[in-house]
Amino acid sequence: MRLHKIWRGWLNASFVNRITTFSLSLTLGVSLVVGAGSYVALRAQIEAAIESGLATQTHLIERRLSNNIMQASEELETLSTNSFLSNGMVDSQGRDGYLRPFLRDFRLSLPSKEDASLTLYDFSGKPLIQISPDKVIAEDAELIGQAIATGKPQVRIITQGNEAYLKLVQPVYFPPTQSMEGALAVRFQLAPLLAGTGIALSEGQVLQLHAADAVVSQIGASRQDILRVERALKLDAPFDTLGLRLTLSSSTRDAHGPLDRLALIYVVGTLFFLPLVGWLTHRSSRRLVAPLGQLSATAEAITRSGAITLPLQIGGSNEVGRLADAFGQ
């Protein structure tokens, strides 16, 4: 209540105070509107540019990752129809003589081929030859059995500790008769596969590979204040059943840093600029209102003595000057 009285007293004291207050309020209001509008517009432009860049990166990563997986699948399918496999499976002596070296020399066109394991199974699902042995063979007996029973490739995401693997099982046929002889399985780690796409991630970016609703592999550390772009992998059967998709996220903190510093400079500059505006307005308004003060003093003198004792020294063609001339006449 006391502050309200002081404020009303300040405004009612003179036109100078009213003009100064109006000028400061107008300057502060315009500064806030212009500053806030510019900040919001620039922030939206920065985020749109980041999101556009993420979309381009995600598209490139998706294409390269899909191509790597499908190429490995095609190579494994070609290997499964090689007569070396079917002949070696029924020839126990030739199995170790030429089939094992043959499989050992086989390399998939994968960035993570050093971590890949290759296993040959017979018709009953028993492992015959293991190259870089798979430590989770027992857990995938059902997967091997499905491939042999259906004669169709089978695929599954396997999690072992903190690592995730993609396992592909390809049925093995005897080419002349197309009879089922067994299965050939390959397992490779997903993290090197993501890193092997050749797309360098910037600081603050996180690349994740999802299968269904779970994150199976990730490159980069999770951070807050991020923009996220998602893209599904375009894969043929049987990989389409996994629901693989990529998400690429980027922190906006580093991108917004210069804008936030600019906003801080703008606010501090506005606060320093307001006193200058108030001083200039107060000084100018006092010169503007000074003739009215002189006219008021003359009117008070007439009230006391009934006559003008001093001539009015107010001139000019503005409104105050014309009022003084009319009052003097």
Helices and strands as residue ranges (DSSP letters): H 2-13, H 15-80, H 83-90, H 92-94, I 95-99, H 100-105, G 113-115, E 117-122, E 127-131, G 138-140, H 141-150, E 154-160, E 163-174, E 179-189, H 190-195, E 205-211, E 214-219, E 226-232, G 239-242, E 244-251, H 253-305, H 319-328
